[in-house]
């Protein structure tokens, strides 16, 4: 990473109501070279102006697909994370504007690299 675009620090909002996943996602975002801000409710996301947003689709406190739609409408790049076996929700998130839906396992095993690649794209 030598060009200015790939070395610029980006802001990434993480919408996740699960403490363990929000912490793991924030750690992966930091390792990818960006600054994470974790929020737990969709209304809190509206108060931010991040470059990118990661949305946990299986939250209890908000509708994950609606959150993807709202973040895209605000102009942010969006990826989501969800269960590997919930194809319907994953397809709905893509249709709502997520550029990608990662499985929990993929982000647990290789989150910094995957999120870094997404942020650099």
RAUR-V90229 format. One record per residue. RES is the residue in three letters. SS is DSSP state (a for helix, b for strand, c for the rest). PSI is psi in whole degrees, 0 to 359 (* if undefined). D_CENTER is the distance of its C-alpha to the mean C-alpha in whole Angstrom. Layout:
res=RES ss=SS psi=PSI d_center=D_CENTER
res=RES ss=SS psi=PSI d_center=D_CENTER
This chain:
res=UNK ss=c psi=101 d_center=22
res=UNK ss=c psi=340 d_center=25
res=UNK ss=c psi=160 d_center=24
res=UNK ss=a psi=324 d_center=23
res=UNK ss=a psi=321 d_center=20
res=UNK ss=a psi=345 d_center=18
res=UNK ss=a psi=353 d_center=19
res=UNK ss=c psi=138 d_center=18
res=UNK ss=c psi=130 d_center=16
res=UNK ss=c psi=155 d_center=13
res=UNK ss=b psi=132 d_center=11
res=UNK ss=b psi=120 d_center=7
res=UNK ss=b psi=140 d_center=7
res=UNK ss=b psi=117 d_center=5
res=UNK ss=b psi=105 d_center=7
res=UNK ss=c psi=129 d_center=9
res=UNK ss=c psi=356 d_center=13
res=UNK ss=c psi=122 d_center=13
res=UNK ss=a psi=317 d_center=15
res=UNK ss=a psi=311 d_center=15
res=UNK ss=a psi=322 d_center=11
res=UNK ss=a psi=323 d_center=10
res=UNK ss=a psi=315 d_center=12
res=UNK ss=a psi=317 d_center=12
res=UNK ss=a psi=318 d_center=8
res=UNK ss=a psi=319 d_center=10
res=UNK ss=a psi=318 d_center=12
res=UNK ss=a psi=322 d_center=11
res=UNK ss=a psi=316 d_center=9
res=UNK ss=a psi=316 d_center=13
res=UNK ss=a psi=334 d_center=14
res=UNK ss=c psi=358 d_center=13
res=UNK ss=c psi=19 d_center=14
res=UNK ss=c psi=168 d_center=12
res=UNK ss=b psi=113 d_center=12
res=UNK ss=b psi=148 d_center=10
res=UNK ss=b psi=120 d_center=11
res=UNK ss=b psi=131 d_center=10
res=UNK ss=b psi=155 d_center=11
res=UNK ss=c psi=347 d_center=13
res=UNK ss=c psi=150 d_center=14
res=UNK ss=a psi=321 d_center=13
res=UNK ss=a psi=326 d_center=16
res=UNK ss=a psi=328 d_center=15
res=UNK ss=a psi=325 d_center=12
res=UNK ss=a psi=338 d_center=15
res=UNK ss=c psi=353 d_center=16
res=UNK ss=c psi=165 d_center=14
res=UNK ss=c psi=64 d_center=14
res=UNK ss=c psi=159 d_center=11
res=UNK ss=c psi=327 d_center=11
res=UNK ss=b psi=158 d_center=7
res=UNK ss=b psi=137 d_center=4
res=UNK ss=b psi=128 d_center=1
res=UNK ss=b psi=127 d_center=4
res=UNK ss=b psi=118 d_center=7
res=UNK ss=c psi=344 d_center=10
res=UNK ss=c psi=25 d_center=13
res=UNK ss=c psi=156 d_center=13
res=UNK ss=c psi=336 d_center=16
res=UNK ss=c psi=351 d_center=16
res=UNK ss=c psi=166 d_center=15
res=UNK ss=c psi=115 d_center=14
res=UNK ss=a psi=320 d_center=11
res=UNK ss=a psi=319 d_center=12
res=UNK ss=a psi=325 d_center=14
res=UNK ss=a psi=320 d_center=11
res=UNK ss=a psi=312 d_center=9
res=UNK ss=a psi=315 d_center=13
res=UNK ss=a psi=318 d_center=13
res=UNK ss=a psi=320 d_center=10
res=UNK ss=a psi=320 d_center=12
res=UNK ss=a psi=332 d_center=15
res=UNK ss=c psi=356 d_center=14
res=UNK ss=c psi=6 d_center=14
res=UNK ss=c psi=150 d_center=10
res=UNK ss=b psi=141 d_center=9
res=UNK ss=b psi=134 d_center=6
res=UNK ss=b psi=159 d_center=5
res=UNK ss=b psi=165 d_center=5
res=UNK ss=b psi=137 d_center=7
res=UNK ss=b psi=182 d_center=11
res=UNK ss=c psi=141 d_center=14
res=UNK ss=c psi=333 d_center=16
res=UNK ss=c psi=8 d_center=19
res=UNK ss=c psi=71 d_center=17
res=UNK ss=a psi=323 d_center=18
res=UNK ss=a psi=315 d_center=18
res=UNK ss=a psi=321 d_center=15
res=UNK ss=a psi=317 d_center=13
res=UNK ss=a psi=322 d_center=16
res=UNK ss=a psi=322 d_center=15
res=UNK ss=a psi=319 d_center=12
res=UNK ss=a psi=315 d_center=13
res=UNK ss=a psi=330 d_center=16
res=UNK ss=a psi=349 d_center=14
res=UNK ss=c psi=359 d_center=12
res=UNK ss=c psi=135 d_center=9
res=UNK ss=c psi=339 d_center=10
res=UNK ss=b psi=149 d_center=9
res=UNK ss=b psi=113 d_center=9
res=UNK ss=b psi=149 d_center=9
res=UNK ss=b psi=157 d_center=12
res=UNK ss=a psi=318 d_center=12
res=UNK ss=a psi=315 d_center=15
res=UNK ss=a psi=316 d_center=13
res=UNK ss=a psi=329 d_center=11
res=UNK ss=a psi=317 d_center=13
res=UNK ss=a psi=328 d_center=16
res=UNK ss=a psi=35 d_center=14
res=UNK ss=a psi=315 d_center=11
res=UNK ss=a psi=317 d_center=12
res=UNK ss=a psi=314 d_center=14
res=UNK ss=a psi=315 d_center=11
res=UNK ss=a psi=325 d_center=9
res=UNK ss=a psi=317 d_center=12
res=UNK ss=a psi=317 d_center=13
res=UNK ss=a psi=315 d_center=10
res=UNK ss=a psi=329 d_center=10
res=UNK ss=a psi=348 d_center=14
res=UNK ss=c psi=* d_center=14
